[in-house]
Amino acid sequence: MGKKEVGFKLYFMFGLSVLFFLSAVATSYFFVFDTELSDFTGFVTNPGVVTLTQAGTAGVLIDVSSIALGSGYFNATGDCSTLSYSTLDTNNSVLRNSNLGVAPVCWINTTYFLEGNLTGGFTIINNGSVVVNVSAIADKHGEDWLCAGDCPLTNVAGLSVLSKSKEANSCPPAKLTNGFENLITYDTNVTVGLCDTLDYADYSDSINIFVNASIPKDTTAGAKTLTITFQALAV
């Protein structure tokens, strides 16, 4: 066999090897590109942004801003001698006002507060443009209010509040007070929620706030003033 024939075979085998190698590389390249490209492009993301501006304003108007309980005193004689307090209820619920004939008549009210079936209370109107949560807090506790800080014989001085819708849809019943709730006791004053969602659709969206005062028999003489602050928060 001559050198020329051997050299030709070597060149031919080398050429086949190179061709096979290039074919393998090309096949691998397209396989990897096809599979990994889809995985890679699945991670491409762009953020979206949502913005909102609350343009409403919260506010309440106190249409009726004072309650006068009148002038009177606790008559601690006879059947009342064993009792420690009397009540004045501006809603007149269950006829609890002693001056309206609930025996025994212990509170002698010379101005006949809420005579008969009359009622009286604060009226709070939502005059803003958003639904509000309305609450109340007093500036002093019961004995500060009625006994100049110390009722010597009792610890029953206090005042509770009841909220009711003036218009049927002003505040859902479940969002009002659960009956009369203590605003102040003889030694505490707390914040009471009056309506969780007071509506604002029209001027009639309002609630009435009634009070029930516990007047102890050892209340000191003189004028008594309790300030209740109403707060409205947008919800």
N, CA, C and O of each residue as an XYZ file, in Angstrom:
940
protein
N       0.867     -1.186      0.000
C       0.000      0.000      0.000
C       0.894      1.223      0.000
O       1.840      1.312      0.784
N       0.603      2.141     -0.856
C       1.454      3.299     -0.966
C       1.083      4.372      0.024
O      -0.009      4.371      0.593
N       2.006      5.285      0.218
C       1.781      6.394      1.155
C       0.624      7.254      0.719
O      -0.076      7.810      1.567
N       0.392      7.387     -0.592
C      -0.641      8.281     -1.093
C      -2.019      7.745     -0.702
O      -2.905      8.506     -0.315
N      -2.192      6.370     -0.813
C      -3.487      5.774     -0.470
C      -3.760      5.887      1.012
O      -4.898      6.154      1.398
N      -2.765      5.694      1.857
C      -2.940      5.820      3.316
C      -3.299      7.234      3.677
O      -4.199      7.443      4.490
N      -2.646      8.194      3.119
C      -2.911      9.599      3.437
C      -4.324      9.989      3.055
O      -4.956     10.764      3.774
N      -4.841      9.477      1.946
C      -6.199      9.819      1.519
C      -7.244      9.287      2.515
O      -8.218      9.969      2.832
N      -7.024      8.069      2.994
C      -7.945      7.488      3.957
C      -7.953      8.275      5.259
O      -9.004      8.486      5.864
N      -6.791      8.700      5.677
C      -6.718      9.477      6.926
C      -7.475     10.797      6.777
O      -8.213     11.215      7.670
N      -7.275     11.434      5.639
C      -7.982     12.701      5.409
C      -9.494     12.494      5.375
O     -10.263     13.305      5.891
N      -9.892     11.396      4.759
C     -11.330     11.121      4.647
C     -11.944     10.866      6.009
O     -13.019     11.387      6.303
N     -11.283     10.072      6.853
C     -11.794      9.779      8.204
C     -11.804     11.030      9.058
O     -12.718     11.230      9.858
N     -10.790     11.881      8.894
C     -10.728     13.122      9.666
C     -11.891     14.035      9.276
O     -12.501     14.686     10.125
N     -12.183     14.069      7.977
C     -13.292     14.903      7.500
C     -14.622     14.429      8.042
O     -15.459     15.233      8.451
N     -14.820     13.090      8.046
C     -16.057     12.566      8.616
C     -16.190     12.909     10.086
O     -17.279     13.241     10.554
N     -15.086     12.829     10.820
C     -15.109     13.148     12.251
C     -15.523     14.596     12.475
O     -16.341     14.892     13.346
N     -14.948     15.493     11.679
C     -15.286     16.913     11.823
C     -16.751     17.144     11.508
O     -17.431     17.885     12.219
N     -17.249     16.511     10.439
C     -18.644     16.671     10.062
C     -19.582     16.146     11.143
O     -20.590     16.779     11.456
N     -19.247     14.985     11.715
C     -20.044     14.402     12.790
C     -20.067     15.314     14.003
O     -21.113     15.502     14.624
N     -18.913     15.882     14.346
C     -18.790     16.770     15.494
C     -19.658     18.016     15.319
O     -20.369     18.434     16.233
N     -19.580     18.605     14.105
C     -20.360     19.817     13.854
C     -21.864     19.518     13.874
O     -22.658     20.334     14.339
N     -22.243     18.348     13.368
C     -23.654     17.967     13.386
C     -24.158     17.807     14.815
O     -25.269     18.226     15.139
N     -23.327     17.194     15.678
C     -23.705     16.997     17.078
C     -23.863     18.322     17.800
O     -24.798     18.507     18.580
N     -22.935     19.255     17.534
C     -23.003     20.570     18.164
C     -24.266     21.287     17.732
O     -24.967     21.869     18.559
N     -24.561     21.249     16.444
C     -25.744     21.929     15.920
C     -27.013     21.354     16.531
O     -27.905     22.101     16.934
N     -27.099     20.031     16.600
C     -28.281     19.381     17.180
C     -28.469     19.766     18.637
O     -29.583     20.080     19.055
N     -27.379     19.745     19.427
C     -27.436     20.119     20.838
C     -27.858     21.565     21.012
O     -28.623     21.897     21.918
N     -27.353     22.423     20.136
C     -27.649     23.856     20.229
C     -29.143     24.117     20.047
O     -29.756     24.843     20.829
N     -29.725     23.513     18.997
C     -31.138     23.739     18.748
C     -32.010     23.098     19.818
O     -33.054     23.650     20.164
N     -31.612     21.954     20.349
C     -32.373     21.306     21.409
C     -32.383     22.142     22.669
O     -33.437     22.377     23.260
N     -31.196     22.598     23.085
C     -31.082     23.433     24.295
C     -31.796     24.749     24.098
O     -32.492     25.205     25.005
N     -31.649     25.373     22.952
C     -32.264     26.672     22.686
C     -33.789     26.555     22.747
O     -34.474     27.423     23.288
N     -34.307     25.448     22.171
C     -35.742     25.286     22.107
C     -36.357     25.085     23.485
O     -37.424     25.626     23.774
N     -35.677     24.295     24.354
C     -36.236     24.003     25.668
C     -35.972     25.121     26.660
O     -36.875     25.497     27.408
N     -34.787     25.652     26.687
C     -34.435     26.643     27.695
C     -34.968     28.023     27.381
O     -35.145     28.834     28.290
N     -35.225     28.307     26.135
C     -35.734     29.627     25.771
C     -37.119     29.837     26.388
O     -37.411     30.911     26.914
N     -37.989     28.785     26.320
C     -39.330     28.930     26.869
C     -39.280     29.107     28.379
O     -40.035     29.899     28.944
N     -38.377     28.358     29.039
C     -38.242     28.518     30.487
C     -37.752     29.910     30.834
O     -38.225     30.524     31.790
N     -36.828     30.393     30.076
C     -36.244     31.704     30.364
C     -37.273     32.812     30.188
O     -37.388     33.695     31.038
N     -38.020     32.770     29.089
C     -38.982     33.851     28.835
C     -40.128     33.818     29.820
O     -40.805     34.837     29.955
N     -40.402     32.731     30.519
C     -41.459     32.663     31.517
C     -41.185     33.526     32.726
O     -42.108     33.786     33.497
N     -39.973     33.979     32.929
C     -39.617     34.798     34.088
C     -39.655     36.295     33.789
O     -39.313     37.105     34.651
N     -40.060     36.663     32.600
C     -40.137     38.077     32.268
C     -41.400     38.661     32.887
O     -42.494     38.180     32.593
N     -41.287     39.696     33.744
C     -42.435     40.306     34.423
C     -42.391     41.814     34.317
O     -41.333     42.413     34.127
N     -43.581     42.425     34.447
C     -43.710     43.870     34.488
C     -44.702     44.236     35.578
O     -45.772     43.633     35.657
N     -44.379     45.201     36.416
C     -45.285     45.548     37.523
C     -46.450     46.404     37.052
O     -46.309     47.217     36.138
N     -47.634     46.206     37.703
C     -48.788     47.073     37.485
C     -49.069     47.854     38.759
O     -48.860     47.330     39.853
N     -49.528     49.069     38.651
C     -49.749     49.938     39.806
C     -51.194     50.415     39.826
O     -51.710     50.895     38.816
N     -51.850     50.282     40.987
C     -53.209     50.782     41.171
C     -53.168     51.897     42.201
O     -52.611     51.710     43.282
N     -53.741     53.046     41.895
C     -53.761     54.173     42.829
C     -55.195     54.614     43.076
O     -56.063     54.441     42.221
N     -55.434     55.181     44.243
C     -56.762     55.656     44.622
C     -56.617     56.873     45.515
O     -55.781     56.889     46.418
N     -57.413     57.875     45.272
C     -57.440     59.058     46.122
C     -58.798     59.139     46.810
O     -59.832     59.186     46.144
N     -58.799     59.155     48.130
C     -60.036     59.305     48.895
C     -60.334     60.789     49.018
O     -59.622     61.525     49.702
N     -61.392     61.218     48.351
C     -61.690     62.643     48.310
C     -62.775     63.049     49.303
O     -63.109     64.230     49.396
N     -63.334     62.088     50.049
C     -64.412     62.403     50.983
C     -63.906     63.055     52.251
O     -62.725     62.967     52.586
N     -64.824     63.717     52.956
C     -64.494     64.350     54.230
C     -65.437     63.842     55.305
O     -66.623     63.619     55.057
N     -64.893     63.661     56.506
C     -65.692     63.192     57.636
C     -66.138     64.388     58.465
O     -65.376     65.332     58.672
N     -67.376     64.336     58.935
C     -67.839     65.425     59.777
C     -69.175     65.084     60.409
O     -69.942     64.292     59.862
N     -69.453     65.677     61.553
C     -70.758     65.530     62.183
C     -71.230     66.887     62.669
O     -70.436     67.747     63.052
N     -72.528     67.054     62.643
C     -73.165     68.269     63.122
C     -74.084     67.881     64.274
O     -74.893     66.962     64.141
N     -73.966     68.576     65.404
C     -74.849     68.321     66.537
C     -76.031     69.272     66.427
O     -75.936     70.449     66.777
N     -77.132     68.750     65.941
C     -78.309     69.588     65.713
C     -78.953     69.989     67.040
O     -79.377     71.133     67.206
N     -79.026     69.050     67.981
C     -79.463     69.347     69.353
C     -78.272     69.067     70.243
O     -77.839     67.921     70.362
N     -77.736     70.104     70.869
C     -76.438     69.964     71.536
C     -76.495     70.051     73.057
O     -75.446     70.099     73.700
N     -77.670     70.072     73.644
C     -77.729     70.146     75.108
C     -78.964     69.421     75.629
O     -79.994     69.350     74.959
N     -78.838     68.897     76.811
C     -79.947     68.246     77.511
C     -80.005     68.843     78.912
O     -79.013     68.822     79.640
N     -81.150     69.366     79.284
C     -81.329     69.935     80.620
C     -82.186     68.980     81.455
O     -83.327     68.687     81.100
N     -81.631     68.505     82.553
C     -82.356     67.569     83.408
C     -83.211     68.275     84.449
O     -83.876     67.625     85.254
N     -83.195     69.572     84.437
C     -84.066     70.312     85.346
C     -83.477     70.502     86.729
O     -82.287     70.273     86.948
N     -84.318     70.920     87.656
C     -83.904     71.184     89.033
C     -84.708     70.291     89.968
O     -85.932     70.231     89.860
N     -84.048     69.606     90.871
C     -84.756     68.722     91.790
C     -83.841     68.185     92.863
O     -82.694     68.615     92.988
N     -84.348     67.245     93.639
C     -83.527     66.648     94.689
C     -84.072     65.261     95.026
O     -85.204     64.919     94.686
N     -83.245     64.482     95.696
C     -83.597     63.127     96.075
C     -84.315     63.165     97.430
O     -83.771     63.651     98.421
N     -85.516     62.655     97.452
C     -86.296     62.611     98.691
C     -86.020     61.285     99.390
O     -86.569     60.251     99.010
N     -85.176     61.316    100.402
C     -84.710     60.085    101.052
C     -85.564     59.701    102.252
O     -85.055     59.100    103.198
N     -86.842     60.032    102.233
C     -87.724     59.673    103.341
C     -88.653     58.539    102.933
O     -88.761     58.207    101.753
N     -89.322     57.948    103.919
C     -90.305     56.908    103.653
C     -89.707     55.730    102.908
O     -88.656     55.212    103.285
N     -90.391     55.305    101.837
C     -89.936     54.149    101.067
C     -88.592     54.400    100.390
O     -87.890     53.458    100.021
N     -88.246     55.651    100.231
C     -86.985     55.971     99.559
C     -85.786     55.924    100.500
O     -84.645     56.027    100.051
N     -86.026     55.773    101.773
C     -84.923     55.819    102.736
C     -83.961     54.651    102.576
O     -82.805     54.740    102.989
N     -84.428     53.556    101.981
C     -83.551     52.386    101.810
C     -82.869     52.375    100.442
O     -82.034     51.514    100.168
N     -83.221     53.321     99.595
C     -82.646     53.367     98.253
C     -81.469     54.326     98.208
O     -81.380     55.253     99.014
N     -80.566     54.099     97.261
C     -79.359     54.922     97.196
C     -79.348     55.897     96.034
O     -78.533     56.820     96.021
N     -80.240     55.720     95.045
C     -80.217     56.631     93.901
C     -81.575     56.626     93.199
O     -82.422     55.768     93.447
N     -81.755     57.601     92.323
C     -82.903     57.670     91.441
C     -82.383     57.844     90.017
O     -81.218     58.187     89.813
N     -83.247     57.608     89.036
C     -82.812     57.720     87.643
C     -83.596     58.800     86.910
O     -84.772     59.042     87.186
N     -82.915     59.435     85.974
C     -83.546     60.355     85.038
C     -83.199     59.870     83.638
O     -82.037     59.907     83.231
N     -84.207     59.418     82.906
C     -84.021     58.773     81.613
C     -84.625     59.652     80.530
O     -85.843     59.827     80.485
N     -83.792     60.207     79.657
C     -84.310     61.129     78.644
C     -85.022     60.417     77.500
O     -85.621     61.073     76.648
N     -84.967     59.096     77.467
C     -85.741     58.337     76.485
C     -87.050     57.858     77.089
O     -87.939     57.386     76.380
N     -87.160     57.986     78.416
C     -88.333     57.532     79.160
C     -88.653     56.067     78.874
O     -89.816     55.663     78.895
N     -87.612     55.273     78.605
C     -87.841     53.857     78.336
C     -88.316     53.161     79.605
O     -87.798     53.408     80.694
N     -89.297     52.297     79.451
C     -89.949     51.554     80.537
C     -90.318     52.459     81.714
O     -90.353     52.010     82.859
N     -90.591     53.727     81.431
C     -91.046     54.674     82.454
C     -90.170     54.659     83.698
O     -90.662     54.517     84.818
N     -88.864     54.806     83.486
C     -87.947     54.723     84.621
C     -87.825     56.032     85.401
O     -87.262     56.043     86.496
N     -88.343     57.129     84.858
C     -88.202     58.389     85.583
C     -89.109     58.395     86.813
O     -90.327     58.257     86.707
N     -88.491     58.556     87.968
C     -89.249     58.486     89.210
C     -90.270     59.604     89.312
O     -91.309     59.447     89.953
N     -89.975     60.739     88.677
C     -90.930     61.844     88.759
C     -92.124     61.637     87.833
O     -93.041     62.458     87.818
N     -92.124     60.539     87.052
C     -93.255     60.250     86.177
C     -94.198     59.239     86.808
O     -95.097     58.733     86.137
N     -94.009     58.940     88.073
C     -94.963     58.096     88.766
C     -94.495     56.698     89.075
O     -95.280     55.901     89.587
N     -93.237     56.356     88.786
C     -92.726     55.034     89.138
C     -92.465     55.016     90.647
O     -91.631     55.769     91.148
N     -93.166     54.173     91.343
C     -93.051     54.132     92.802
C     -91.782     53.378     93.214
O     -91.402     52.417     92.545
N     -91.129     53.789     94.286
C     -91.451     55.010     95.043
C     -90.904     56.260     94.347
O     -89.885     56.204     93.659
N     -91.588     57.375     94.534
C     -91.162     58.627     93.928
C     -90.076     59.230     94.812
O     -90.355     59.835     95.847
N     -88.813     59.048     94.369
C     -87.685     59.489     95.197
C     -87.063     60.784     94.689
O     -86.562     61.583     95.481
N     -87.091     60.997     93.390
C     -86.524     62.234     92.841
C     -87.641     63.254     92.695
O     -88.571     63.061     91.913
N     -87.546     64.327     93.444
C     -88.542     65.383     93.380
C     -88.013     66.436     92.419
O     -87.128     67.218     92.767
N     -88.550     66.452     91.229
C     -88.065     67.342     90.188
C     -89.023     68.520     90.070
O     -90.127     68.388     89.541
N     -88.595     69.655     90.563
C     -89.486     70.806     90.626
C     -89.806     71.382     89.260
O     -90.751     72.159     89.122
N     -89.028     71.011     88.244
C     -89.317     71.502     86.893
C     -89.948     70.418     86.029
O     -90.128     70.615     84.827
N     -90.285     69.281     86.621
C     -90.983     68.212     85.925
C     -90.300     67.834     84.607
O     -90.888     67.911     83.528
N     -89.067     67.434     84.737
C     -88.306     67.020     83.561
C     -89.017     65.889     82.832
O     -89.411     64.889     83.433
N     -89.170     66.069     81.527
C     -89.809     65.068     80.677
C     -91.166     64.633     81.229
O     -91.457     63.441     81.329
N     -91.968     65.596     81.576
C     -93.287     65.276     82.109
C     -94.083     64.473     81.087
O     -94.027     64.762     79.892
N     -94.808     63.489     81.537
C     -95.601     62.660     80.646
C     -94.727     61.747     79.810
O     -93.866     61.051     80.349
N     -94.937     61.739     78.490
C     -94.212     60.839     77.595
C     -93.174     61.571     76.760
O     -92.710     61.031     75.755
N     -92.804     62.761     77.137
C     -91.826     63.517     76.374
C     -90.457     62.854     76.459
O     -90.130     62.199     77.449
N     -89.661     63.034     75.404
C     -88.288     62.541     75.391
C     -87.372     63.666     74.945
O     -87.827     64.676     74.407
N     -86.098     63.489     75.168
C     -85.128     64.497     74.738
C     -83.742     63.904     74.641
O     -83.386     63.017     75.418
N     -82.954     64.384     73.694
C     -81.603     63.867     73.543
C     -80.804     64.687     72.563
O     -81.310     65.638     71.968
N     -79.543     64.311     72.398
C     -78.700     64.931     71.384
C     -79.090     64.378     70.007
O     -79.515     63.227     69.899
N     -78.950     65.183     68.973
C     -79.152     64.720     67.605
C     -77.866     64.962     66.820
O     -77.398     66.094     66.707
N     -77.302     63.879     66.278
C     -76.042     63.961     65.547
C     -76.292     63.647     64.079
O     -76.828     62.591     63.743
N     -75.900     64.572     63.208
C     -76.104     64.432     61.762
C     -74.755     64.262     61.074
O     -73.801     64.973     61.387
N     -74.677     63.326     60.144
C     -73.467     63.172     59.327
C     -73.540     64.198     58.198
O     -74.259     64.001     57.218
N     -72.797     65.285     58.340
C     -72.804     66.325     57.302
C     -71.561     66.266     56.423
O     -71.241     67.232     55.730
N     -70.863     65.137     56.452
C     -69.699     64.951     55.594
C     -70.078     64.220     54.318
O     -71.244     64.201     53.923
N     -69.087     63.620     53.680
C     -69.325     62.910     52.422
C     -68.808     61.480     52.464
O     -68.580     60.867     51.421
N     -68.625     60.951     53.665
C     -68.227     59.558     53.839
C     -68.975     58.978     55.038
O     -69.412     59.714     55.922
N     -69.115     57.675     55.058
C     -69.674     56.984     56.225
C     -68.720     57.168     57.399
O     -67.503     57.101     57.225
N     -69.267     57.400     58.599
C     -68.414     57.651     59.755
C     -68.767     56.733     60.921
O     -69.892     56.252     61.056
N     -67.762     56.515     61.747
C     -67.923     55.811     63.019
C     -68.015     56.883     64.102
O     -67.090     57.677     64.271
N     -69.122     56.908     64.831
C     -69.357     57.960     65.829
C     -69.227     57.376     67.231
O     -69.804     56.333     67.537
N     -68.467     58.056     68.072
C     -68.292     57.626     69.456
C     -68.407     58.831     70.383
O     -68.453     59.975     69.932
N     -68.451     58.557     71.680
C     -68.612     59.637     72.656
C     -67.752     59.358     73.878
O     -67.524     58.204     74.242
N     -67.276     60.429     74.509
C     -66.553     60.317     75.766
C     -66.851     61.552     76.609
O     -66.961     62.659     76.081
N     -66.981     61.360     77.912
C     -67.300     62.466     78.821
C     -66.031     63.017     79.451
O     -64.990     62.360     79.451
N     -66.123     64.226     79.986
C     -64.938     64.897     80.522
C     -64.691     64.600     82.002
O     -63.683     65.045     82.551
N     -65.585     63.861     82.660
C     -65.380     63.537     84.071
C     -66.170     62.291     84.431
O     -67.091     61.904     83.712
N     -65.812     61.666     85.541
C     -66.575     60.499     85.969
C     -67.733     60.927     86.885
O     -67.908     62.112     87.173
N     -68.513     59.944     87.333
C     -69.761     60.239     88.017
C     -69.639     61.086     89.274
O     -70.390     62.045     89.449
N     -68.704     60.743     90.149
C     -68.594     61.481     91.405
C     -67.974     62.854     91.200
O     -68.264     63.778     91.960
N     -67.128     63.006     90.190
C     -66.657     64.342     89.833
C     -67.816     65.208     89.367
O     -67.879     66.400     89.668
N     -68.734     64.590     88.626
C     -69.857     65.331     88.063
C     -70.885     65.725     89.123
O     -71.327     66.873     89.151
N     -71.271     64.792     89.992
C     -72.398     65.024     90.892
C     -72.020     65.301     92.343
O     -72.838     65.819     93.103
N     -70.802     64.966     92.734
C     -70.440     65.092     94.150
C     -69.134     65.839     94.368
O     -68.501     65.683     95.412
N     -68.722     66.646     93.404
C     -67.472     67.405     93.520
C     -66.289     66.488     93.821
O     -65.341     66.891     94.495
N     -66.348     65.258     93.321
C     -65.224     64.339     93.453
C     -65.426     63.204     94.424
O     -64.724     62.197     94.339
N     -66.379     63.334     95.362
C     -66.544     62.269     96.361
C     -67.965     62.260     96.905
O     -68.375     63.187     97.603
N     -68.719     61.205     96.581
C     -70.030     60.999     97.196
C     -69.790     60.190     98.474
O     -69.372     59.035     98.391
N     -70.044     60.766     99.652
C     -69.613     60.120    100.903
C     -70.334     58.815    101.240
O     -69.777     57.988    101.962
N     -71.555     58.603    100.739
C     -72.341     57.443    101.157
C     -72.541     56.397    100.067
O     -72.869     55.249    100.367
N     -72.350     56.773     98.822
C     -72.672     55.857     97.716
C     -71.543     55.790     96.690
O     -70.602     56.583     96.725
N     -71.658     54.831     95.783
C     -70.750     54.744     94.630
C     -71.553     54.372     93.386
O     -71.182     53.473     92.631
N     -72.660     55.087     93.193
C     -73.581     54.767     92.096
C     -73.763     55.909     91.099
O     -74.502     55.756     90.127
N     -73.116     57.032     91.313
C     -73.268     58.159     90.382
C     -72.768     57.745     89.005
O     -71.692     57.162     88.878
N     -73.550     58.048     87.977
C     -73.132     57.661     86.636
C     -74.103     58.125     85.583
O     -75.139     58.725     85.870
N     -73.736     57.827     84.348
C     -74.587     58.188     83.208
C     -74.313     57.210     82.069
O     -73.161     56.919     81.749
N     -75.375     56.714     81.470
C     -75.255     55.804     80.334
C     -75.925     56.423     79.117
O     -76.754     57.324     79.246
N     -75.562     55.937     77.934
C     -76.075     56.507     76.689
C     -76.717     55.427     75.833
O     -76.312     54.265     75.853
N     -77.731     55.845     75.080
C     -78.458     54.976     74.164
C     -78.535     55.680     72.815
O     -78.900     56.854     72.758
N     -78.201     54.988     71.730
C     -78.283     55.590     70.393
C     -79.363     54.911     69.571
O     -79.504     53.689     69.587
N     -80.129     55.736     68.846
C     -81.179     55.242     67.965
C     -81.156     56.033     66.660
O     -80.873     57.231     66.655
N     -81.456     55.352     65.557
C     -81.525     56.048     64.271
C     -82.737     56.965     64.242
O     -83.839     56.573     64.626
N     -82.516     58.195     63.780
C     -83.647     59.107     63.611
C     -84.387     58.771     62.328
O     -85.614     58.857     62.274
N     -83.643     58.386     61.290
C     -84.202     57.870     60.049
C     -83.855     56.391     59.989
O     -82.771     55.986     60.408
N     -84.763     55.594     59.474
C     -84.629     54.133     59.557
C     -83.284     53.611     59.067
O     -82.719     52.705     59.679
N     -82.764     54.162     57.982
C     -81.545     53.626     57.372
C     -80.280     54.403     57.740
O     -79.231     54.202     57.128
N     -80.369     55.268     58.711
C     -79.191     56.068     59.067
C     -78.052     55.205     59.587
O     -76.897     55.387     59.204
N     -78.388     54.262     60.465
C     -77.383     53.372     61.052
C     -78.021     52.014     61.278
O     -79.075     51.943     61.912
N     -77.425     50.925     60.784
C     -77.994     49.592     60.994
C     -78.155     49.304     62.487
O     -77.280     49.667     63.274
N     -79.253     48.658     62.896
C     -79.496     48.386     64.319
C     -78.325     47.699     65.022
O     -78.038     47.984     66.185
N     -77.655     46.795     64.313
C     -76.537     46.064     64.929
C     -75.327     46.956     65.177
O     -74.419     46.574     65.915
N     -75.305     48.148     64.565
C     -74.169     49.053     64.701
C     -74.410     50.135     65.751
O     -73.532     50.965     65.987
N     -75.583     50.140     66.387
C     -75.907     51.103     67.435
C     -75.530     50.526     68.796
O     -75.029     49.404     68.878
N     -75.768     51.287     69.863
C     -75.494     50.756     71.197
C     -76.443     49.600     71.490
O     -77.548     49.521     70.951
N     -75.986     48.724     72.344
C     -76.808     47.596     72.782
C     -77.560     48.022     74.039
O     -77.155     47.693     75.154
N     -78.658     48.758     73.853
C     -79.358     49.343     74.997
C     -78.558     50.514     75.546
O     -77.758     51.118     74.831
N     -78.774     50.834     76.818
C     -77.988     51.874     77.470
C     -76.611     51.306     77.838
O     -76.522     50.256     78.474
N     -75.561     51.989     77.447
C     -74.199     51.569     77.777
C     -73.536     52.638     78.634
O     -73.708     53.833     78.397
N     -72.781     52.198     79.627
C     -72.162     53.129     80.569
C     -71.149     54.043     79.879
O     -70.184     53.575     79.273
N     -71.379     55.324     79.979
C     -70.402     56.315     79.531
C     -69.504     56.699     80.697
O     -68.288     56.815     80.547
N     -70.118     56.896     81.865
C     -69.356     57.139     83.091
C     -69.955     56.308     84.223
O     -71.171     56.123     84.292
N     -69.107     55.818     85.093
C     -69.536     55.235     86.358
C     -69.040     56.159     87.462
O     -68.559     57.256     87.177
N     -69.149     55.740     88.704
C     -68.772     56.630     89.805
C     -67.299     57.011     89.766
O     -66.922     58.073     90.261
N     -66.446     56.141     89.174
C     -65.013     56.453     89.181
C     -64.330     56.284     87.825
O     -63.102     56.341     87.747
N     -65.097     56.077     86.764
C     -64.484     55.908     85.438
C     -65.282     56.665     84.377
O     -66.471     56.936     84.549
N     -64.611     56.996     83.287
C     -65.296     57.461     82.078
C     -64.621     56.798     80.884
O     -63.396     56.794     80.768
N     -65.436     56.243     80.006
C     -64.917     55.443     78.900
C     -65.500     55.949     77.584
O     -66.500     56.666     77.567
N     -64.858     55.561     76.484
C     -65.374     55.888     75.162
C     -66.433     54.859     74.770
O     -66.207     53.655     74.886
N     -67.576     55.331     74.312
C     -68.671     54.448     73.908
C     -68.943     54.642     72.418
O     -69.109     55.771     71.957
N     -68.988     53.553     71.675
C     -69.351     53.616     70.265
C     -70.854     53.817     70.120
O     -71.641     53.052     70.677
N     -71.253     54.841     69.375
C     -72.674     55.161     69.210
C     -73.241     54.620     67.904
O     -74.389     54.179     67.856
N     -72.439     54.656     66.848
C     -72.838     54.101     65.556
C     -71.567     53.793     64.777
O     -70.734     54.675     64.569
N     -71.419     52.554     64.351
C     -70.215     52.159     63.618
C     -70.219     52.676     62.185
O     -69.157     52.917     61.611
N     -71.412     52.849     61.597
C     -71.497     53.253     60.183
C     -72.671     54.210     59.990
O     -73.745     53.807     59.544
N     -72.456     55.475     60.328
C     -73.504     56.484     60.124
C     -73.455     56.982     58.687
O     -72.424     57.475     58.231
N     -74.568     56.852     57.975
C     -74.622     57.188     56.557
C     -74.608     58.700     56.342
O     -74.761     59.472     57.288
N     -74.422     59.117     55.081
C     -74.290     60.532     54.754
C     -75.145     60.938     53.551
O     -74.966     62.030     53.011
N     -76.065     60.081     53.128
C     -76.793     60.310     51.876
C     -77.604     61.603     51.886
O     -77.667     62.298     50.872
N     -78.220     61.932     53.010
C     -78.997     63.168     53.075
C     -78.989     63.708     54.491
O     -78.438     63.088     55.401
N     -79.609     64.874     54.673
C     -79.580     65.568     55.963
C     -80.286     64.779     57.060
O     -80.030     64.986     58.246
N     -81.186     63.862     56.654
C     -81.922     63.078     57.641
C     -81.117     61.903     58.187
O     -81.578     61.209     59.093
N     -79.926     61.673     57.650
C     -79.083     60.592     58.165
C     -78.489     61.029     59.495
O     -77.425     61.647     59.545
N     -79.183     60.704     60.553
C     -78.802     61.183     61.880
C     -79.191     60.162     62.932
O     -79.990     59.261     62.676
N     -78.621     60.310     64.115
C     -78.949     59.458     65.250
C     -79.282     60.328     66.449
O     -78.738     61.421     66.613
N     -80.181     59.828     67.282
C     -80.513     60.479     68.540
C     -79.777     59.770     69.675
O     -79.725     58.541     69.731
N     -79.218     60.561     70.567
C     -78.488     60.012     71.712
C     -79.244     60.376     72.984
O     -79.382     61.553     73.317
N     -79.730     59.362     73.691
C     -80.451     59.568     74.943
C     -79.540     59.232     76.118
O     -78.604     58.445     75.979
N     -79.813     59.827     77.268
C     -78.988     59.560     78.445
C     -79.866     59.095     79.598
O     -81.035     59.462     79.712
N     -79.262     58.280     80.442
C     -79.910     57.830     81.667
C     -78.957     58.123     82.817
O     -77.904     57.497     82.934
N     -79.328     59.074     83.663
C     -78.454     59.504     84.758
C     -78.857     58.835     86.062
O     -80.037     58.773     86.406
N     -77.872     58.341     86.772
C     -78.090     57.787     88.112
C     -77.721     58.861     89.127
O     -76.548     59.205     89.275
N     -78.729     59.393     89.829
C     -78.531     60.495     90.766
C     -78.542     59.949     92.192
O     -79.609     59.593     92.692
N     -77.392     59.870     92.863
C     -77.346     59.297     94.210
C     -77.981     60.221     95.252
O     -78.102     61.429     95.047
N     -78.373     59.633     96.345
C     -79.049     60.413     97.387
C     -78.127     61.404     98.082
O     -78.594     62.360     98.702
N     -76.813     61.181     97.981
C     -75.877     62.098     98.638
C     -75.229     63.063     97.649
O     -74.130     63.561     97.896
N     -75.906     63.330     96.526
C     -75.411     64.314     95.572
C     -75.339     65.686     96.244
O     -76.271     66.096     96.934
N     -74.243     66.378     96.038
C     -74.099     67.713     96.629
C     -74.972     68.710     95.879
O     -75.250     68.547     94.691
N     -75.396     69.741     96.597
C     -76.257     70.757     95.999
C     -75.476     71.606     94.999
O     -74.252     71.712     95.076
N     -76.202     72.207     94.062
C     -75.575     73.095     93.098
C     -75.756     72.615     91.666
O     -76.150     71.474     91.427
N     -75.465     73.499     90.716
C     -75.587     73.165     89.293
C     -74.507     72.160     88.887
O     -73.368     72.243     89.346
N     -74.870     71.226     88.037
C     -73.955     70.176     87.572
C     -73.873     70.221     86.051
O     -74.896     70.293     85.369
N     -72.660     70.179     85.527
C     -72.469     70.206     84.081
C     -71.521     69.089     83.665
O     -70.432     68.942     84.219
N     -71.945     68.316     82.695
C     -71.117     67.245     82.133
C     -70.973     67.512     80.643
O     -71.967     67.691     79.939
N     -69.745     67.537     80.168
C     -69.490     67.753     78.743
C     -69.187     66.425     78.061
O     -68.307     65.680     78.493
N     -69.921     66.136     76.995
C     -69.716     64.916     76.209
C     -69.167     65.311     74.845
O     -69.768     66.116     74.132
N     -68.036     64.745     74.495
C     -67.416     65.020     73.201
C     -67.755     63.900     72.228
O     -67.541     62.725     72.523
N     -68.290     64.276     71.053
C     -68.621     63.303     70.015
C     -67.534     63.339     68.937
O     -67.123     64.406     68.481
N     -67.085     62.158     68.547
C     -66.011     62.044     67.570
C     -66.470     61.226     66.374
O     -67.126     60.198     66.541
N     -66.132     61.672     65.173
C     -66.489     60.941     63.952
C     -65.219     60.610     63.179
O     -64.404     61.492     62.907
N     -65.053     59.334     62.826
C     -63.920     58.859     62.047
C     -64.434     58.224     60.757
O     -65.375     57.430     60.782
N     -63.816     58.572     59.636
C     -64.216     57.997     58.350
C     -63.937     56.489     58.345
O     -62.914     56.042     58.863
N     -64.840     55.721     57.766
C     -64.668     54.267     57.682
C     -64.826     53.822     56.226
O     -64.719     52.632     55.930
